Amino acid sequence: MSDAISPLATPFPALPAIAGVTPRVARAGYKDWGRCDLTYVELMEGTAVAGVFTKNVCCSSEVDLGRQNARLGKARALVVNAGNSNAFTGYRGREAVEAIMAQVAGSLGCAKEEVFVCSTGVIGVPLPKDKARAGIEAALVAEPCGWEEAARTIGTTDTFAKGATATAMIGGTKVTFSAIIKGSGMIAPDMATMLGYVFTDAAVSPAFLQESLSTANLRTFSCITVDSDTSTSDTVLAFATGQAGNALLVDANSPGADAFAAALHDICRQLAHLVVKDGEGAQKFIAVSVSGAVSDESARRIGLAIANSPLVKTAIAGEDANWGRVVMAVGKAGEPADRDRLSIGFGGTWAARDGQPLADYDEAPVAAHLKGREISIEVDIGLGDGRATVWTCDLTHGYISINADYRS
Amino acid sequence: MSDAISPLATPFPALPAIAGVTPRVARAGYKDWGRCDLTYVELMEGTAVAGVFTKNVCCSSEVDLGRQNARLGKARALVVNAGNSNAFTGYRGREAVEAIMAQVAGSLGCAKEEVFVCSTGVIGVPLPKDKARAGIEAALVAEPCGWEEAARTIGTTDTFAKGATATAMIGGTKVTFSAIIKGSGMIAPDMATMLGYVFTDAAVSPAFLQESLSTANLRTFSCITVDSDTSTSDTVLAFATGQAGNALLVDANSPGADAFAAALHDICRQLAHLVVKDGEGAQKFIAVSVSGAVSDESARRIGLAIANSPLVKTAIAGEDANWGRVVMAVGKAGEPADRDRLSIGFGGTWAARDGQPLADYDEAPVAAHLKGREISIEVDIGLGDGRATVWTCDLTHGYISINADYRS
């Protein structure tokens, strides 16, 4: 964890324990640091799993194997290595992951496909098998730890520990979610890696867990950006132990399925926002809301074009209501738009409507809004009903310092 | 023009006059500055014209009208306004452009479709018609000026004046090109990414001039990026007066057509490089050469993903041979790639081959290379014969200062 805490940081919330989930941490010593860097979460038998993974085609072996095994739907353990992403390490990297899976499977007496491994940190260095083995041996006999300690242990360049919780009522039964996440963009020579884990005691089929997670992902993790760079290791896994005692959620038609999906969506949104709030160099949290696009997906793409624009992000850093840069970003998105129907606002005040600056535009409330920590940009395309909100942070000297003033 | 000159700046070259081309400058006072900001270039009767324009769908009226009129193939004058882009100004903006076209056409006794207008500067403020009218009146009676003065006058945030020249032999006749360009931010390769003007005395049909310019554009202006942001005003126009006395180049089969196209390509490449060398905050000029892609276009897209990656650009700023970030950028390009066939080098030294770091990688020559001003990144995808080179600059504190510390 870095020393300089993000000005957008929030305190770690009180996360409930989840029946059937036991986190532990240990020191594998992947880097020369005096901190725990291996997280081991044991999951009771019968735990369902679902996952969403990076689309980067140069992804790590962890991602390849995790994607493949999540389809089988069963999980008994999660191992997260911090300090070494094991990406771009060829067959040696893959062997290291398979060794961890075999070691844990041997200890638990489960199939190795039920052991999920994620790694985050330096790339191009095969994960040292001996350190991993010793770290896991230590974790297996360690005392269980709290969520905050686990959240700190999966972190690398994160400046604060990130967790979220949610609940839902399924029939008369309350189900609980606790989740942790790491990611802040990246620091050299590591890849920008977002690793997120959601644990719930709900009883849910792997298929519906996957469907709910994939749907939530589209509107949460797929709607955030710090620097437009896509990690080789990004992974979000959801685990459901079934210990709450609710009637099994089989599919979207099961009673309570909507409440479950809504709670999962809520916790994913919380996690996604926390990653943006720890964006490298971030001083402001920016929500870009696009309406009037030809479809929701078109709105999302336009939103991301705005949220990824260095000129928009530096304007917000400078507290400058530079709506011309927003126009430019809409225009470069490659989506249907009509210059003469476009409207742009900040913090609820329109600066331009229907392709022209407003004659009576009052910049005072906009200027006041832009001085705050939480900024909103509103864009109406004027063509249809498509809408989306995406989230990002501003682009500051801090980002350059973190990423350029470093030597590998 | 800015005070702090780019460290990558080159002296303005000696550009020959082009028969039939008469540049003049004047003060329209579009901003409160004590400099010329209106460039007027008179072209003799019979001048052919071709153009390439931004694909930004929120483009200015200047771009709409220029694109439309360039198809007619004839030009008598060029007017460039600096300090106001007239973009996103609705019908009032369009009226301002049409007024300039009518005024110049009236003075020259030509069709208004033969008058090309470009504007660059702040977005969202209609170009003041009275200032434009007075500026053109002054320009019409001004003494002709040199190319360097014209290059300075079209500039806005540019830190140095940019020009280039080339010649070609067509049959026994020498034809000459002189060109000027402006641009240093909002530069991304969605076609012509800035304002550039090429003047030649060659006799060439509008159709072949357009064909040659479009072809050159693909490998020059479409292969540069500063910040991935695509301007609403980008335009490159080529004018050919036909005064050299060569036999008319009708199409690609005309004797000398190849030499003409090669010279035009050469001057476009020079101009494109100059824009990158004046990239906002640029300290290093970066060439990204991609080979082994499935096609040339795929190679270009992969090259642009690398050249647009903030993490790659900050790594170069930090003189850090961070090939892991290059792997990441290849993987996010959305083009065919195989992690285990990928090779990456800097300045001619491979750091990784076939998906793994080289065991005997010698970082010393790479470290020395990265300390220079001109950096090369080599990427071999290992799948096919597609190749492309794209050019960009590093991402530095200077970029943030220019764009965040600015108020519209």
Interface residues (C-beta under 8 A of the other chain):
Chain A: K55 N56 V57 C58 C59 A87 F88 T89 G90 R92 V122 I123 G124 V125 M186 A188 P189 D190 M191 A192 D227 S228 D229 T230 S231 T232 N308 S309 P310 L311 T314 A315 A317 G318 D320 A321 N322 W323 G324 R325 V327 M328 A329 V330 G331 K332 P336 A337 D338 R339 D340 L342 A352 D354 G355 Q356 P357 D394 L395 T396 H397 Y399 I400 S401 N403 A404 D405 Y406 R407 S408
Chain B: K55 N56 V57 C58 C59 S85 A87 F88 T89 G90 R92 V122 I123 G124 V125 G185 M186 A188 D190 D227 S228 D229 T230 S231 T232 N308 S309 P310 L311 T314 A315 A317 G318 E319 D320 A321 N322 W323 G324 R325 V327 M328 A329 V330 G331 K332 P336 A337 D338 R339 D340 L342 A352 D354 G355 Q356 P357 D394 L395 T396 H397 Y399 I400 S401 N403 A404 D405 Y406 R407 S408
